[in-house]
Amino acid sequence: MSRFIEELLKSRLIDVGDVRIARATLTGVRGKARYIIYLPMARNYLWRLLNEAGEKVRLYVEVPEGVLTKLRARS
């Protein structure tokens, strides 16, 4: 493993930047909608390492303040 990747993983929190979320199914599975999070290709080397290790990772989503305001206005 390269020194860069070791340093990146040392903090255990990796800022992946902006990601895109897309709906995976139109009707949902068993009545529930499913979504896909597209991770940036700039970190493909890291996603490949994590996939090959077979480990699960936790993904946290930070929602920008402007989005929360829009969601509150809808409800």
C-alpha positions as CSV (number, residue, x, y, z in Angstrom):
1,M,0.0,0.0,0.0
2,S,1.4,3.4,-0.9
3,R,2.4,5.9,1.7
4,F,-0.3,8.3,0.4
5,I,-3.1,5.8,1.0
6,E,-1.7,4.9,4.4
7,E,-1.9,8.6,5.4
8,L,-5.4,8.9,3.9
9,L,-6.7,6.0,5.9
10,K,-4.9,7.0,9.1
11,S,-7.6,9.6,10.0
12,R,-10.4,7.1,9.3
13,L,-12.5,10.0,7.8
14,I,-12.2,10.7,4.1
15,D,-13.8,13.7,2.5
16,V,-14.9,12.4,-0.9
17,G,-16.2,15.7,-2.0
18,D,-19.6,16.1,-3.8
19,V,-21.4,13.0,-4.7
20,R,-24.5,12.3,-6.8
21,I,-27.5,10.4,-5.6
22,A,-29.8,8.7,-8.0
23,R,-33.0,6.6,-7.6
24,A,-32.2,3.0,-8.4
25,T,-35.7,1.8,-9.1
26,L,-38.9,3.6,-10.3
27,T,-41.3,1.4,-8.4
28,G,-39.1,0.3,-5.5
29,V,-38.4,-3.1,-4.1
30,R,-41.2,-4.4,-1.9
31,G,-42.7,-0.9,-2.0
32,K,-39.6,0.8,-0.9
33,A,-37.5,3.1,-3.1
34,R,-33.8,2.4,-3.3
35,Y,-31.0,4.9,-4.1
36,I,-27.5,4.7,-5.4
37,I,-24.7,7.0,-4.3
38,Y,-22.2,7.7,-7.0
39,L,-18.7,8.1,-5.5
40,P,-16.1,10.3,-7.3
41,M,-13.9,8.4,-9.8
42,A,-10.9,10.4,-8.5
43,R,-10.7,8.0,-5.6
44,N,-11.1,4.8,-7.6
45,Y,-7.8,3.4,-6.3
46,L,-9.3,3.7,-2.7
47,W,-12.7,2.2,-3.6
48,R,-10.8,-0.7,-5.3
49,L,-8.7,-1.3,-2.2
50,L,-11.7,-1.3,0.1
51,N,-13.6,-3.6,-2.2
52,E,-10.7,-6.1,-2.4
53,A,-10.4,-6.1,1.4
54,G,-14.0,-7.1,1.6
55,E,-14.6,-4.8,4.5
56,K,-17.8,-2.8,5.1
57,V,-17.5,1.0,5.6
58,R,-19.8,3.5,7.2
59,L,-20.9,6.4,5.0
60,Y,-22.0,9.7,6.5
61,V,-23.8,12.3,4.5
62,E,-23.5,16.0,5.2
63,V,-26.6,17.9,4.0
64,P,-26.0,21.5,3.0
65,E,-28.0,24.1,5.0
66,G,-29.8,25.3,1.8
67,V,-31.2,21.9,1.2
68,L,-32.6,21.6,4.7
69,T,-34.4,24.9,4.2
70,K,-35.9,23.7,0.9
71,L,-37.1,20.5,2.5
72,R,-38.7,22.3,5.5
73,A,-40.6,24.5,3.0
74,R,-42.0,21.5,1.2
75,S,-43.5,19.9,4.3
